[in-house]
Amino acid sequence: MQEKFILNNGVEMPKIGYGVFRMTDLKACEEAVIQAIKTGYRLIDTAAAYANEVAVGQAVKKCGLDRKELFITTKLWITDTSYEGAKRGFARSMEKLGLDYVDLYLIHQPYNDYYGAWRALEELYAAGKVRAIGVDNFTQDKLADFVYWNKVKPAVNFVECNPFYQREAERTYMENKDIVMQAWSPLAAGQADFLANATLQTIAAAHEKSVAQVALRWQVQRGVVPIVKSANAQRMADNLNIFDFALTDAEMQEISKLDTGHTCFAPRQTGVAVEEFLENAKLYEL
Ligand SMILES: NC(=O)c1ccc[n+]([C@@H]2O[C@H](COP(=O)([O-])OP(=O)(O)OC[C@H]3O[C@@H](n4cnc5c(N)ncnc54)[C@H](OP(=O)(O)O)[C@@H]3O)[C@@H](O)[C@H]2O)c1
């Protein structure tokens, strides 16, 4: 049985989740989600921008579990990030998912009118259409301002995080604010230098576990919820098999030394990089 975290509104969330980013073949995505649920995952992470909410909805219907046993997250895309846009985007996502409610609804990126969008999310939350609301990719300064001005505090902030990009100060800040940090690309998207890292390999060998299992266990031990993707049934099962061992304090310390302090992907800190990203965001077919 998987352990759970309690969100700041009392809702329980599994300590690990299964993500479906880049799974654009709908049949393959549906089968993978059914397999993931069969394997034991209960949190499934999709997004309007992933173009596979239909497949996730079908998998939820066909998996044989009661809806209440699952925790489904979806996300509002940038082009819908405004008060009216959020209502429209949520309605579209629900139609694609074919569900009555989602467990967690996130603002996918801190661009466009995310304060206006939050008003709409607060209304959806009050109406019981979503069990919890949160944000995604908010840096600490944006999150602080957001929490300061809003009535409902985000339950979750979902950010890139793995042993190469640890974000410990942000994690501490979120913990102090009672906001759960979720980690995307917890295996650095499977990059070869990550899976071959000597420190992680040594710790993995000591526990007869894999590098992936050590990286995921490290997150859970620091109170972070990793959302991991695998299309392979064996790796899917391995990634979930992290609740029968614990890293020692010394091992946690060793892993903390691997932090580079920067993203494993293309940084988006300049105005030009953001403009390019936003232009690309407009091309998504929702
Ligand atoms: N909110 C956001 O902005 C955002 C951004 C990115 C991702 N996400 C979410 O986070 C999820 C996970 O992130 P991600 O897909 O980028 O990266 P990830 O989970 O860190 O890595 C996935 C990659 O690692 C491989 N892999 C999985 N388990 C493995 C294992 N045990 N050993 C070796 N290789 C393994 C997978 O290949 P196989 O499939 O072949 O196993 C895949 O290529 C996404 O699916 C999505 O739900 C959110």
The ligand as a Gaussian input file, in Angstrom:
#p B3LYP/6-31G(d) Opt

LIG

0 1
 N        4.511000      20.468000     -15.536000
 C        5.503000      20.477000     -16.372000
 O        5.904000      21.536000     -16.822000
 C        6.116000      19.175000     -16.736000
 C        7.241000      19.129000     -17.578000
 C        7.802000      17.885000     -17.879000
 C        7.231000      16.735000     -17.357000
 N        6.109000      16.797000     -16.561000
 C        5.462000      15.578000     -15.982000
 O        6.448000      14.767000     -15.366000
 C        6.443000      13.458000     -15.951000
 C        7.824000      12.837000     -15.920000
 O        8.776000      13.663000     -16.555000
 P        9.560000      13.205000     -17.877000
 O        8.715000      12.267000     -18.651000
 O       10.035000      14.445000     -18.541000
 O       10.882000      12.508000     -17.323000
 P       11.297000      11.326000     -16.317000
 O       10.129000      10.681000     -15.679000
 O       12.372000      11.916000     -15.474000
 O       12.011000      10.299000     -17.297000
 C       11.326000       9.576000     -18.265000
 C       12.361000       8.912000     -19.154000
 O       13.173000       8.043000     -18.374000
 C       13.040000       6.695000     -18.851000
 N       12.896000       5.846000     -17.655000
 C       11.816000       5.733000     -16.854000
 N       12.057000       4.891000     -15.829000
 C       13.318000       4.449000     -16.003000
 C       14.127000       3.555000     -15.284000
 N       13.688000       2.934000     -14.185000
 N       15.383000       3.319000     -15.737000
 C       15.835000       3.948000     -16.849000
 N       15.117000       4.795000     -17.592000
 C       13.852000       5.063000     -17.162000
 C       11.804000       6.680000     -19.710000
 O       11.930000       5.753000     -20.770000
 P       10.884000       4.515000     -20.944000
 O        9.529000       5.143000     -21.127000
 O       11.385000       3.819000     -22.144000
 O       10.982000       3.704000     -19.684000
 C       11.755000       8.089000     -20.265000
 O       12.591000       8.219000     -21.386000
 C        5.877000      13.717000     -17.357000
 O        5.406000      12.542000     -17.983000
 C        4.790000      14.722000     -17.055000
 O        3.638000      14.098000     -16.537000
 C        5.569000      18.008000     -16.247000

